[in-house]
Amino acid sequence: MITCRELAELLFDLTSGELAPEQVSHVELHLSQCGHCAAYEETYRVTINLTRKLPRASLPPPLAEKLRMILKSYQQQTHGDNA
């Protein structure tokens, strides 16, 4: 059986449908036996569903520019100056 920590690490893949079938069965078994994880998984799904209903908003221009600079710096660090 998987641990609570392992379940938490698998939640994104579970909710996005990217978890392997054998892992899904392990997760479902754990959820059926662990009330804390079952509650955590439910709030995780509810949070995703609620945030999908929020209206889309543009990033403020200063934040967008800062994010571009950070991503460009990261890209240069990981791929060299040729990126």
Buried (B, 14 or more C-beta within 10 A) or exposed (E): EBEEEEBBEBBEBBBEEEBEEEBBEBBEEBBEEBEEBBEBBEEBEEEEEEEEEEEEEEEEEEEEEEEEEEEEEEEEEEEEEEE
